[in-house]
């Protein structure tokens, strides 16, 4: 993993592009805080992380671990 600030990335974009194409992950920083990642393209991924389905736990007296166990059992059948 390579960390680079925005200014460096813009001035040396082709260098970082080559690193990403070779499989390296580049974390882009703004004021020393990570704001985004550049990762190699993967065709086999059905949905990128930001489009994947997310599960929201319902407000109840059941613990999150009990809900997960119940969901896993239901998924098996």
mmCIF file of the N, C-alpha and C atoms, coordinates in Angstrom:
data_MODEL
# 
_entry.id   MODEL 
# 
loop_
_atom_site.group_PDB 
_atom_site.id 
_atom_site.type_symbol 
_atom_site.label_atom_id 
_atom_site.label_alt_id 
_atom_site.label_comp_id 
_atom_site.label_asym_id 
_atom_site.label_entity_id 
_atom_site.label_seq_id 
_atom_site.pdbx_PDB_ins_code 
_atom_site.Cartn_x 
_atom_site.Cartn_y 
_atom_site.Cartn_z 
_atom_site.occupancy 
_atom_site.B_iso_or_equiv 
_atom_site.pdbx_formal_charge 
_atom_site.auth_seq_id 
_atom_site.auth_comp_id 
_atom_site.auth_asym_id 
_atom_site.auth_atom_id 
_atom_site.pdbx_PDB_model_num 
ATOM 1   N N  . UNK A 1 1  ? 0.844   -1.171  0.000   1.00 0.00 ? 1  UNK A N  1 
ATOM 2   C CA . UNK A 1 1  ? 0.000   0.000   0.000   1.00 0.00 ? 1  UNK A CA 1 
ATOM 3   C C  . UNK A 1 1  ? 0.894   1.240   0.000   1.00 0.00 ? 1  UNK A C  1 
ATOM 4   N N  . UNK A 1 2  ? 0.555   2.160   -0.873  1.00 0.00 ? 2  UNK A N  1 
ATOM 5   C CA . UNK A 1 2  ? 1.291   3.409   -1.004  1.00 0.00 ? 2  UNK A CA 1 
ATOM 6   C C  . UNK A 1 2  ? 0.369   4.538   -0.559  1.00 0.00 ? 2  UNK A C  1 
ATOM 7   N N  . UNK A 1 3  ? 0.888   5.449   0.245   1.00 0.00 ? 3  UNK A N  1 
ATOM 8   C CA . UNK A 1 3  ? 0.104   6.621   0.657   1.00 0.00 ? 3  UNK A CA 1 
ATOM 9   C C  . UNK A 1 3  ? 0.684   7.848   -0.044  1.00 0.00 ? 3  UNK A C  1 
ATOM 10  N N  . UNK A 1 4  ? -0.207  8.676   -0.593  1.00 0.00 ? 4  UNK A N  1 
ATOM 11  C CA . UNK A 1 4  ? 0.239   9.842   -1.345  1.00 0.00 ? 4  UNK A CA 1 
ATOM 12  C C  . UNK A 1 4  ? -0.773  10.970  -1.161  1.00 0.00 ? 4  UNK A C  1 
ATOM 13  N N  . UNK A 1 5  ? -0.276  12.196  -1.043  1.00 0.00 ? 5  UNK A N  1 
ATOM 14  C CA . UNK A 1 5  ? -1.238  13.294  -0.943  1.00 0.00 ? 5  UNK A CA 1 
ATOM 15  C C  . UNK A 1 5  ? -1.692  13.716  -2.343  1.00 0.00 ? 5  UNK A C  1 
ATOM 16  N N  . UNK A 1 6  ? -2.774  14.461  -2.379  1.00 0.00 ? 6  UNK A N  1 
ATOM 17  C CA . UNK A 1 6  ? -3.421  14.815  -3.647  1.00 0.00 ? 6  UNK A CA 1 
ATOM 18  C C  . UNK A 1 6  ? -2.454  15.531  -4.581  1.00 0.00 ? 6  UNK A C  1 
ATOM 19  N N  . UNK A 1 7  ? -1.700  16.464  -4.061  1.00 0.00 ? 7  UNK A N  1 
ATOM 20  C CA . UNK A 1 7  ? -0.785  17.248  -4.897  1.00 0.00 ? 7  UNK A CA 1 
ATOM 21  C C  . UNK A 1 7  ? 0.260   16.349  -5.561  1.00 0.00 ? 7  UNK A C  1 
ATOM 22  N N  . UNK A 1 8  ? 0.849   15.430  -4.784  1.00 0.00 ? 8  UNK A N  1 
ATOM 23  C CA . UNK A 1 8  ? 1.835   14.504  -5.347  1.00 0.00 ? 8  UNK A CA 1 
ATOM 24  C C  . UNK A 1 8  ? 1.202   13.618  -6.412  1.00 0.00 ? 8  UNK A C  1 
ATOM 25  N N  . UNK A 1 9  ? -0.018  13.154  -6.140  1.00 0.00 ? 9  UNK A N  1 
ATOM 26  C CA . UNK A 1 9  ? -0.706  12.296  -7.098  1.00 0.00 ? 9  UNK A CA 1 
ATOM 27  C C  . UNK A 1 9  ? -0.917  13.016  -8.421  1.00 0.00 ? 9  UNK A C  1 
ATOM 28  N N  . UNK A 1 10 ? -1.362  14.255  -8.357  1.00 0.00 ? 10 UNK A N  1 
ATOM 29  C CA . UNK A 1 10 ? -1.633  14.997  -9.583  1.00 0.00 ? 10 UNK A CA 1 
ATOM 30  C C  . UNK A 1 10 ? -0.359  15.283  -10.375 1.00 0.00 ? 10 UNK A C  1 
ATOM 31  N N  . UNK A 1 11 ? 0.720   15.553  -9.675  1.00 0.00 ? 11 UNK A N  1 
ATOM 32  C CA . UNK A 1 11 ? 1.982   15.857  -10.368 1.00 0.00 ? 11 UNK A CA 1 
ATOM 33  C C  . UNK A 1 11 ? 2.651   14.609  -10.943 1.00 0.00 ? 11 UNK A C  1 
ATOM 34  N N  . UNK A 1 12 ? 2.389   13.456  -10.350 1.00 0.00 ? 12 UNK A N  1 
ATOM 35  C CA . UNK A 1 12 ? 3.040   12.216  -10.789 1.00 0.00 ? 12 UNK A CA 1 
ATOM 36  C C  . UNK A 1 12 ? 2.014   11.141  -11.107 1.00 0.00 ? 12 UNK A C  1 
ATOM 37  N N  . UNK A 1 13 ? 0.919   11.526  -11.733 1.00 0.00 ? 13 UNK A N  1 
ATOM 38  C CA . UNK A 1 13 ? -0.184  10.605  -11.953 1.00 0.00 ? 13 UNK A CA 1 
ATOM 39  C C  . UNK A 1 13 ? 0.223   9.358   -12.722 1.00 0.00 ? 13 UNK A C  1 
ATOM 40  N N  . UNK A 1 14 ? 1.001   9.504   -13.782 1.00 0.00 ? 14 UNK A N  1 
ATOM 41  C CA . UNK A 1 14 ? 1.370   8.339   -14.599 1.00 0.00 ? 14 UNK A CA 1 
ATOM 42  C C  . UNK A 1 14 ? 2.180   7.331   -13.792 1.00 0.00 ? 14 UNK A C  1 
ATOM 43  N N  . UNK A 1 15 ? 3.020   7.808   -12.891 1.00 0.00 ? 15 UNK A N  1 
ATOM 44  C CA . UNK A 1 15 ? 3.808   6.917   -12.040 1.00 0.00 ? 15 UNK A CA 1 
ATOM 45  C C  . UNK A 1 15 ? 2.888   6.081   -11.138 1.00 0.00 ? 15 UNK A C  1 
ATOM 46  N N  . UNK A 1 16 ? 1.908   6.734   -10.521 1.00 0.00 ? 16 UNK A N  1 
ATOM 47  C CA . UNK A 1 16 ? 0.986   6.025   -9.630  1.00 0.00 ? 16 UNK A CA 1 
ATOM 48  C C  . UNK A 1 16 ? 0.027   5.132   -10.417 1.00 0.00 ? 16 UNK A C  1 
ATOM 49  N N  . UNK A 1 17 ? -0.316  5.542   -11.623 1.00 0.00 ? 17 UNK A N  1 
ATOM 50  C CA . UNK A 1 17 ? -1.166  4.712   -12.473 1.00 0.00 ? 17 UNK A CA 1 
ATOM 51  C C  . UNK A 1 17 ? -0.463  3.391   -12.785 1.00 0.00 ? 17 UNK A C  1 
ATOM 52  N N  . UNK A 1 18 ? 0.815   3.447   -13.075 1.00 0.00 ? 18 UNK A N  1 
ATOM 53  C CA . UNK A 1 18 ? 1.586   2.231   -13.357 1.00 0.00 ? 18 UNK A CA 1 
ATOM 54  C C  . UNK A 1 18 ? 1.616   1.314   -12.139 1.00 0.00 ? 18 UNK A C  1 
ATOM 55  N N  . UNK A 1 19 ? 1.750   1.915   -10.949 1.00 0.00 ? 19 UNK A N  1 
ATOM 56  C CA . UNK A 1 19 ? 1.784   1.114   -9.725  1.00 0.00 ? 19 UNK A CA 1 
ATOM 57  C C  . UNK A 1 19 ? 0.445   0.421   -9.490  1.00 0.00 ? 19 UNK A C  1 
ATOM 58  N N  . UNK A 1 20 ? -0.647  1.133   -9.735  1.00 0.00 ? 20 UNK A N  1 
ATOM 59  C CA . UNK A 1 20 ? -1.974  0.536   -9.573  1.00 0.00 ? 20 UNK A CA 1 
ATOM 60  C C  . UNK A 1 20 ? -2.173  -0.579  -10.590 1.00 0.00 ? 20 UNK A C  1 
ATOM 61  N N  . UNK A 1 21 ? -1.764  -0.353  -11.837 1.00 0.00 ? 21 UNK A N  1 
ATOM 62  C CA . UNK A 1 21 ? -1.902  -1.378  -12.871 1.00 0.00 ? 21 UNK A CA 1 
ATOM 63  C C  . UNK A 1 21 ? -1.103  -2.628  -12.535 1.00 0.00 ? 21 UNK A C  1 
ATOM 64  N N  . UNK A 1 22 ? -0.013  -2.469  -11.795 1.00 0.00 ? 22 UNK A N  1 
ATOM 65  C CA . UNK A 1 22 ? 0.804   -3.631  -11.417 1.00 0.00 ? 22 UNK A CA 1 
ATOM 66  C C  . UNK A 1 22 ? 0.265   -4.333  -10.174 1.00 0.00 ? 22 UNK A C  1 
ATOM 67  N N  . UNK A 1 23 ? -0.849  -3.817  -9.609  1.00 0.00 ? 23 UNK A N  1 
ATOM 68  C CA . UNK A 1 23 ? -1.489  -4.504  -8.495  1.00 0.00 ? 23 UNK A CA 1 
ATOM 69  C C  . UNK A 1 23 ? -1.387  -3.792  -7.161  1.00 0.00 ? 23 UNK A C  1 
ATOM 70  N N  . UNK A 1 24 ? -0.730  -2.680  -7.122  1.00 0.00 ? 24 UNK A N  1 
ATOM 71  C CA . UNK A 1 24 ? -0.533  -1.934  -5.879  1.00 0.00 ? 24 UNK A CA 1 
ATOM 72  C C  . UNK A 1 24 ? -1.783  -1.121  -5.526  1.00 0.00 ? 24 UNK A C  1 
ATOM 73  N N  . UNK A 1 25 ? -2.039  -0.966  -4.248  1.00 0.00 ? 25 UNK A N  1 
ATOM 74  C CA . UNK A 1 25 ? -3.134  -0.112  -3.767  1.00 0.00 ? 25 UNK A CA 1 
ATOM 75  C C  . UNK A 1 25 ? -2.541  1.232   -3.388  1.00 0.00 ? 25 UNK A C  1 
ATOM 76  N N  . UNK A 1 26 ? -3.173  2.329   -3.831  1.00 0.00 ? 26 UNK A N  1 
ATOM 77  C CA . UNK A 1 26 ? -2.704  3.676   -3.522  1.00 0.00 ? 26 UNK A CA 1 
ATOM 78  C C  . UNK A 1 26 ? -3.785  4.377   -2.698  1.00 0.00 ? 26 UNK A C  1 
ATOM 79  N N  . UNK A 1 27 ? -3.411  4.822   -1.506  1.00 0.00 ? 27 UNK A N  1 
ATOM 80  C CA . UNK A 1 27 ? -4.324  5.554   -0.635  1.00 0.00 ? 27 UNK A CA 1 
ATOM 81  C C  . UNK A 1 27 ? -4.034  7.039   -0.818  1.00 0.00 ? 27 UNK A C  1 
ATOM 82  N N  . UNK A 1 28 ? -5.072  7.797   -1.155  1.00 0.00 ? 28 UNK A N  1 
ATOM 83  C CA . UNK A 1 28 ? -4.917  9.232   -1.396  1.00 0.00 ? 28 UNK A CA 1 
ATOM 84  C C  . UNK A 1 28 ? -5.262  9.985   -0.115  1.00 0.00 ? 28 UNK A C  1 
ATOM 85  N N  . UNK A 1 29 ? -4.357  10.873  0.272   1.00 0.00 ? 29 UNK A N  1 
ATOM 86  C CA . UNK A 1 29 ? -4.507  11.626  1.511   1.00 0.00 ? 29 UNK A CA 1 
ATOM 87  C C  . UNK A 1 29 ? -4.809  13.096  1.230   1.00 0.00 ? 29 UNK A C  1 
ATOM 88  N N  . UNK A 1 30 ? -5.576  13.685  2.124   1.00 0.00 ? 30 UNK A N  1 
ATOM 89  C CA . UNK A 1 30 ? -5.824  15.123  2.090   1.00 0.00 ? 30 UNK A CA 1 
ATOM 90  C C  . UNK A 1 30 ? -5.608  15.615  3.513   1.00 0.00 ? 30 UNK A C  1 
ATOM 91  N N  . UNK A 1 31 ? -4.631  16.480  3.703   1.00 0.00 ? 31 UNK A N  1 
ATOM 92  C CA . UNK A 1 31 ? -4.246  16.957  5.038   1.00 0.00 ? 31 UNK A CA 1 
ATOM 93  C C  . UNK A 1 31 ? -3.922  15.779  5.956   1.00 0.00 ? 31 UNK A C  1 
ATOM 94  N N  . UNK A 1 32 ? -3.174  14.804  5.408   1.00 0.00 ? 32 UNK A N  1 
ATOM 95  C CA . UNK A 1 32 ? -2.688  13.606  6.105   1.00 0.00 ? 32 UNK A CA 1 
ATOM 96  C C  . UNK A 1 32 ? -3.800  12.645  6.526   1.00 0.00 ? 32 UNK A C  1 
ATOM 97  N N  . UNK A 1 33 ? -5.005  12.804  5.981   1.00 0.00 ? 33 UNK A N  1 
ATOM 98  C CA . UNK A 1 33 ? -6.117  11.900  6.278   1.00 0.00 ? 33 UNK A CA 1 
ATOM 99  C C  . UNK A 1 33 ? -6.535  11.187  4.995   1.00 0.00 ? 33 UNK A C  1 
ATOM 100 N N  . UNK A 1 34 ? -6.734  9.868   5.058   1.00 0.00 ? 34 UNK A N  1 
ATOM 101 C CA . UNK A 1 34 ? -7.142  9.131   3.858   1.00 0.00 ? 34 UNK A CA 1 
ATOM 102 C C  . UNK A 1 34 ? -8.542  9.552   3.394   1.00 0.00 ? 34 UNK A C  1 
ATOM 103 N N  . UNK A 1 35 ? -8.674  9.787   2.082   1.00 0.00 ? 35 UNK A N  1 
ATOM 104 C CA . UNK A 1 35 ? -9.978  10.178  1.540   1.00 0.00 ? 35 UNK A CA 1 
ATOM 105 C C  . UNK A 1 35 ? -10.470 9.214   0.468   1.00 0.00 ? 35 UNK A C  1 
ATOM 106 N N  . UNK A 1 36 ? -9.570  8.454   -0.164  1.00 0.00 ? 36 UNK A N  1 
ATOM 107 C CA . UNK A 1 36 ? -9.998  7.487   -1.179  1.00 0.00 ? 36 UNK A CA 1 
ATOM 108 C C  . UNK A 1 36 ? -8.864  6.532   -1.499  1.00 0.00 ? 36 UNK A C  1 
ATOM 109 N N  . UNK A 1 37 ? -9.239  5.437   -2.163  1.00 0.00 ? 37 UNK A N  1 
ATOM 110 C CA . UNK A 1 37 ? -8.278  4.427   -2.605  1.00 0.00 ? 37 UNK A CA 1 
ATOM 111 C C  . UNK A 1 37 ? -8.284  4.328   -4.113  1.00 0.00 ? 37 UNK A C  1 
ATOM 112 N N  . UNK A 1 38 ? -7.123  4.051   -4.666  1.00 0.00 ? 38 UNK A N  1 
ATOM 113 C CA . UNK A 1 38 ? -7.016  3.634   -6.063  1.00 0.00 ? 38 UNK A CA 1 
ATOM 114 C C  . UNK A 1 38 ? -6.604  2.176   -6.021  1.00 0.00 ? 38 UNK A C  1 
ATOM 115 N N  . UNK A 1 39 ? -7.426  1.320   -6.579  1.00 0.00 ? 39 UNK A N  1 
ATOM 116 C CA . UNK A 1 39 ? -7.125  -0.108  -6.580  1.00 0.00 ? 39 UNK A CA 1 
ATOM 117 C C  . UNK A 1 39 ? -7.239  -0.636  -7.997  1.00 0.00 ? 39 UNK A C  1 
ATOM 118 N N  . UNK A 1 40 ? -6.553  -1.735  -8.284  1.00 0.00 ? 40 UNK A N  1 
ATOM 119 C CA . UNK A 1 40 ? -6.651  -2.310  -9.625  1.00 0.00 ? 40 UNK A CA 1 
ATOM 120 C C  . UNK A 1 40 ? -8.079  -2.747  -9.931  1.00 0.00 ? 40 UNK A C  1 
ATOM 121 N N  . UNK A 1 41 ? -8.463  -2.638  -11.185 1.00 0.00 ? 41 UNK A N  1 
ATOM 122 C CA . UNK A 1 41 ? -9.789  -3.045  -11.633 1.00 0.00 ? 41 UNK A CA 1 
ATOM 123 C C  . UNK A 1 41 ? -9.894  -4.556  -11.577 1.00 0.00 ? 41 UNK A C  1 
ATOM 124 N N  . UNK A 1 42 ? -11.010 -5.052  -11.055 1.00 0.00 ? 42 UNK A N  1 
ATOM 125 C CA . UNK A 1 42 ? -11.246 -6.495  -10.981 1.00 0.00 ? 42 UNK A CA 1 
ATOM 126 C C  . UNK A 1 42 ? -12.574 -6.790  -11.647 1.00 0.00 ? 42 UNK A C  1 
ATOM 127 N N  . UNK A 1 43 ? -12.506 -7.446  -12.773 1.00 0.00 ? 43 UNK A N  1 
ATOM 128 C CA . UNK A 1 43 ? -13.697 -7.705  -13.571 1.00 0.00 ? 43 UNK A CA 1 
ATOM 129 C C  . UNK A 1 43 ? -14.634 -8.714  -12.922 1.00 0.00 ? 43 UNK A C  1 
ATOM 130 N N  . UNK A 1 44 ? -14.093 -9.617  -12.113 1.00 0.00 ? 44 UNK A N  1 
ATOM 131 C CA . UNK A 1 44 ? -14.919 -10.683 -11.549 1.00 0.00 ? 44 UNK A CA 1 
ATOM 132 C C  . UNK A 1 44 ? -15.805 -10.226 -10.387 1.00 0.00 ? 44 UNK A C  1 
ATOM 133 N N  . UNK A 1 45 ? -15.638 -9.004  -9.901  1.00 0.00 ? 45 UNK A N  1 
ATOM 134 C CA . UNK A 1 45 ? -16.474 -8.509  -8.808  1.00 0.00 ? 45 UNK A CA 1 
ATOM 135 C C  . UNK A 1 45 ? -17.844 -8.149  -9.358  1.00 0.00 ? 45 UNK A C  1 
ATOM 136 N N  . UNK A 1 46 ? -18.881 -8.755  -8.768  1.00 0.00 ? 46 UNK A N  1 
ATOM 137 C CA . UNK A 1 46 ? -20.243 -8.534  -9.236  1.00 0.00 ? 46 UNK A CA 1 
ATOM 138 C C  . UNK A 1 46 ? -20.698 -7.095  -8.966  1.00 0.00 ? 46 UNK A C  1 
ATOM 139 N N  . UNK A 1 47 ? -20.458 -6.618  -7.747  1.00 0.00 ? 47 UNK A N  1 
ATOM 140 C CA . UNK A 1 47 ? -20.833 -5.252  -7.380  1.00 0.00 ? 47 UNK A CA 1 
ATOM 141 C C  . UNK A 1 47 ? -19.678 -4.630  -6.616  1.00 0.00 ? 47 UNK A C  1 
ATOM 142 N N  . UNK A 1 48 ? -19.309 -3.397  -6.916  1.00 0.00 ? 48 UNK A N  1 
ATOM 143 C CA . UNK A 1 48 ? -18.286 -2.739  -6.111  1.00 0.00 ? 48 UNK A CA 1 
ATOM 144 C C  . UNK A 1 48 ? -18.789 -2.528  -4.688  1.00 0.00 ? 48 UNK A C  1 
ATOM 145 N N  . UNK A 1 49 ? -17.881 -2.296  -3.759  1.00 0.00 ? 49 UNK A N  1 
ATOM 146 C CA . UNK A 1 49 ? -18.235 -2.165  -2.349  1.00 0.00 ? 49 UNK A CA 1 
ATOM 147 C C  . UNK A 1 49 ? -19.312 -1.144  -2.071  1.00 0.00 ? 49 UNK A C  1 
ATOM 148 N N  . UNK A 1 50 ? -19.299 -0.042  -2.772  1.00 0.00 ? 50 UNK A N  1 
ATOM 149 C CA . UNK A 1 50 ? -20.284 0.998   -2.497  1.00 0.00 ? 50 UNK A CA 1 
ATOM 150 C C  . UNK A 1 50 ? -21.654 0.670   -3.068  1.00 0.00 ? 50 UNK A C  1 
ATOM 151 N N  . UNK A 1 51 ? -21.766 -0.400  -3.870  1.00 0.00 ? 51 UNK A N  1 
ATOM 152 C CA . UNK A 1 51 ? -23.064 -0.796  -4.412  1.00 0.00 ? 51 UNK A CA 1 
ATOM 153 C C  . UNK A 1 51 ? -23.596 -2.076  -3.772  1.00 0.00 ? 51 UNK A C  1 
ATOM 154 N N  . UNK A 1 52 ? -22.813 -2.709  -2.916  1.00 0.00 ? 52 UNK A N  1 
ATOM 155 C CA . UNK A 1 52 ? -23.240 -3.957  -2.296  1.00 0.00 ? 52 UNK A CA 1 
ATOM 156 C C  . UNK A 1 52 ? -24.398 -3.707  -1.347  1.00 0.00 ? 52 UNK A C  1 
ATOM 157 N N  . UNK A 1 53 ? -25.214 -4.747  -1.181  1.00 0.00 ? 53 UNK A N  1 
ATOM 158 C CA . UNK A 1 53 ? -26.338 -4.650  -0.264  1.00 0.00 ? 53 UNK A CA 1 
ATOM 159 C C  . UNK A 1 53 ? -25.826 -4.564  1.174   1.00 0.00 ? 53 UNK A C  1 
ATOM 160 N N  . UNK A 1 54 ? -26.457 -3.735  1.955   1.00 0.00 ? 54 UNK A N  1 
ATOM 161 C CA . UNK A 1 54 ? -26.102 -3.582  3.363   1.00 0.00 ? 54 UNK A CA 1 
ATOM 162 C C  . UNK A 1 54 ? -27.300 -3.972  4.210   1.00 0.00 ? 54 UNK A C  1 
ATOM 163 N N  . UNK A 1 55 ? -27.026 -4.600  5.315   1.00 0.00 ? 55 UNK A N  1 
ATOM 164 C CA . UNK A 1 55 ? -28.091 -5.030  6.207   1.00 0.00 ? 55 UNK A CA 1 
ATOM 165 C C  . UNK A 1 55 ? -28.152 -4.077  7.385   1.00 0.00 ? 55 UNK A C  1 
ATOM 166 N N  . UNK A 1 56 ? -29.320 -3.569  7.690   1.00 0.00 ? 56 UNK A N  1 
ATOM 167 C CA . UNK A 1 56 ? -29.526 -2.694  8.830   1.00 0.00 ? 56 UNK A CA 1 
ATOM 168 C C  . UNK A 1 56 ? -30.243 -3.502  9.896   1.00 0.00 ? 56 UNK A C  1 
ATOM 169 N N  . UNK A 1 57 ? -29.651 -3.556  11.073  1.00 0.00 ? 57 UNK A N  1 
ATOM 170 C CA . UNK A 1 57 ? -30.262 -4.316  12.152  1.00 0.00 ? 57 UNK A CA 1 
ATOM 171 C C  . UNK A 1 57 ? -31.518 -3.613  12.653  1.00 0.00 ? 57 UNK A C  1 
ATOM 172 N N  . UNK A 1 58 ? -32.597 -4.364  12.822  1.00 0.00 ? 58 UNK A N  1 
ATOM 173 C CA . UNK A 1 58 ? -33.815 -3.752  13.340  1.00 0.00 ? 58 UNK A CA 1 
ATOM 174 C C  . UNK A 1 58 ? -33.662 -3.446  14.834  1.00 0.00 ? 58 UNK A C  1 
ATOM 175 N N  . UNK A 1 59 ? -34.357 -2.442  15.295  1.00 0.00 ? 59 UNK A N  1 
ATOM 176 C CA . UNK A 1 59 ? -34.336 -2.109  16.719  1.00 0.00 ? 59 UNK A CA 1 
ATOM 177 C C  . UNK A 1 59 ? -35.172 -3.148  17.452  1.00 0.00 ? 59 UNK A C  1 
ATOM 178 N N  . UNK A 1 60 ? -34.541 -3.950  18.276  1.00 0.00 ? 60 UNK A N  1 
ATOM 179 C CA . UNK A 1 60 ? -35.265 -4.978  19.019  1.00 0.00 ? 60 UNK A CA 1 
ATOM 180 C C  . UNK A 1 60 ? -34.467 -5.358  20.252  1.00 0.00 ? 60 UNK A C  1 
ATOM 181 N N  . UNK A 1 61 ? -35.026 -6.259  21.035  1.00 0.00 ? 61 UNK A N  1 
ATOM 182 C CA . UNK A 1 61 ? -34.355 -6.728  22.246  1.00 0.00 ? 61 UNK A CA 1 
ATOM 183 C C  . UNK A 1 61 ? -33.417 -7.891  21.965  1.00 0.00 ? 61 UNK A C  1 
ATOM 184 N N  . UNK A 1 62 ? -33.369 -8.346  20.711  1.00 0.00 ? 62 UNK A N  1 
ATOM 185 C CA . UNK A 1 62 ? -32.492 -9.446  20.322  1.00 0.00 ? 62 UNK A CA 1 
ATOM 186 C C  . UNK A 1 62 ? -31.109 -8.874  20.007  1.00 0.00 ? 62 UNK A C  1 
ATOM 187 N N  . UNK A 1 63 ? -30.064 -9.550  20.465  1.00 0.00 ? 63 UNK A N  1 
ATOM 188 C CA . UNK A 1 63 ? -28.702 -9.062  20.215  1.00 0.00 ? 63 UNK A CA 1 
ATOM 189 C C  . UNK A 1 63 ? -28.332 -9.243  18.742  1.00 0.00 ? 63 UNK A C  1 
ATOM 190 N N  . UNK A 1 64 ? -27.359 -8.486  18.312  1.00 0.00 ? 64 UNK A N  1 
ATOM 191 C CA . UNK A 1 64 ? -26.898 -8.556  16.927  1.00 0.00 ? 64 UNK A CA 1 
ATOM 192 C C  . UNK A 1 64 ? -26.355 -9.946  16.607  1.00 0.00 ? 64 UNK A C  1 
ATOM 193 N N  . UNK A 1 65 ? -25.649 -10.559 17.550  1.00 0.00 ? 65 UNK A N  1 
ATOM 194 C CA . UNK A 1 65 ? -25.107 -11.895 17.291  1.00 0.00 ? 65 UNK A CA 1 
ATOM 195 C C  . UNK A 1 65 ? -26.219 -12.927 17.121  1.00 0.00 ? 65 UNK A C  1 
ATOM 196 N N  . UNK A 1 66 ? -27.300 -12.800 17.901  1.00 0.00 ? 66 UNK A N  1 
ATOM 197 C CA . UNK A 1 66 ? -28.431 -13.726 17.748  1.00 0.00 ? 66 UNK A CA 1 
ATOM 198 C C  . UNK A 1 66 ? -29.096 -13.549 16.386  1.00 0.00 ? 66 UNK A C  1 
ATOM 199 N N  . UNK A 1 67 ? -29.198 -12.312 15.912  1.00 0.00 ? 67 UNK A N  1 
ATOM 200 C CA . UNK A 1 67 ? -29.780 -12.051 14.591  1.00 0.00 ? 67 UNK A CA 1 
ATOM 201 C C  . UNK A 1 67 ? -28.904 -12.670 13.504  1.00 0.00 ? 67 UNK A C  1 
ATOM 202 N N  . UNK A 1 68 ? -27.583 -12.531 13.632  1.00 0.00 ? 68 UNK A N  1 
ATOM 203 C CA . UNK A 1 68 ? -26.658 -13.106 12.641  1.00 0.00 ? 68 UNK A CA 1 
ATOM 204 C C  . UNK A 1 68 ? -26.768 -14.620 12.604  1.00 0.00 ? 68 UNK A C  1 
ATOM 205 N N  . UNK A 1 69 ? -26.832 -15.253 13.770  1.00 0.00 ? 69 UNK A N  1 
ATOM 206 C CA . UNK A 1 69 ? -26.965 -16.710 13.831  1.00 0.00 ? 69 UNK A CA 1 
ATOM 207 C C  . UNK A 1 69 ? -28.262 -17.140 13.162  1.00 0.00 ? 69 UNK A C  1 
ATOM 208 N N  . UNK A 1 70 ? -29.344 -16.439 13.436  1.00 0.00 ? 70 UNK A N  1 
ATOM 209 C CA . UNK A 1 70 ? -30.635 -16.756 12.839  1.00 0.00 ? 70 UNK A CA 1 
ATOM 210 C C  . UNK A 1 70 ? -30.589 -16.616 11.313  1.00 0.00 ? 70 UNK A C  1 
ATOM 211 N N  . UNK A 1 71 ? -29.961 -15.551 10.825  1.00 0.00 ? 71 UNK A N  1 
ATOM 212 C CA . UNK A 1 71 ? -29.851 -15.329 9.382   1.00 0.00 ? 71 UNK A CA 1 
ATOM 213 C C  . UNK A 1 71 ? -29.030 -16.430 8.714   1.00 0.00 ? 71 UNK A C  1 
ATOM 214 N N  . UNK A 1 72 ? -27.933 -16.845 9.358   1.00 0.00 ? 72 UNK A N  1 
ATOM 215 C CA . UNK A 1 72 ? -27.104 -17.898 8.804   1.00 0.00 ? 72 UNK A CA 1 
ATOM 216 C C  . UNK A 1 72 ? -27.842 -19.219 8.730   1.00 0.00 ? 72 UNK A C  1 
ATOM 217 N N  . UNK A 1 73 ? -28.604 -19.506 9.764   1.00 0.00 ? 73 UNK A N  1 
ATOM 218 C CA . UNK A 1 73 ? -29.400 -20.743 9.755   1.00 0.00 ? 73 UNK A CA 1 
ATOM 219 C C  . UNK A 1 73 ? -30.434 -20.723 8.637   1.00 0.00 ? 73 UNK A C  1 
ATOM 220 N N  . UNK A 1 74 ? -31.073 -19.571 8.430   1.00 0.00 ? 74 UNK A N  1 
ATOM 221 C CA . UNK A 1 74 ? -32.065 -19.454 7.368   1.00 0.00 ? 74 UNK A CA 1 
ATOM 222 C C  . UNK A 1 74 ? -31.431 -19.580 5.992   1.00 0.00 ? 74 UNK A C  1 
ATOM 223 N N  . UNK A 1 75 ? -30.222 -19.079 5.843   1.00 0.00 ? 75 UNK A N  1 
ATOM 224 C CA . UNK A 1 75 ? -29.526 -19.126 4.554   1.00 0.00 ? 75 UNK A CA 1 
ATOM 225 C C  . UNK A 1 75 ? -29.140 -20.550 4.168   1.00 0.00 ? 75 UNK A C  1 
ATOM 226 N N  . UNK A 1 76 ? -28.958 -21.416 5.154   1.00 0.00 ? 76 UNK A N  1 
ATOM 227 C CA . UNK A 1 76 ? -28.567 -22.805 4.884   1.00 0.00 ? 76 UNK A CA 1 
ATOM 228 C C  . UNK A 1 76 ? -29.704 -23.604 4.270   1.00 0.00 ? 76 UNK A C  1 
ATOM 229 N N  . UNK A 1 77 ? -30.937 -23.196 4.534   1.00 0.00 ? 77 UNK A N  1 
ATOM 230 C CA . UNK A 1 77 ? -32.085 -23.988 4.089   1.00 0.00 ? 77 UNK A CA 1 
ATOM 231 C C  . UNK A 1 77 ? -32.804 -23.361 2.957   1.00 0.00 ? 77 UNK A C  1 
# 
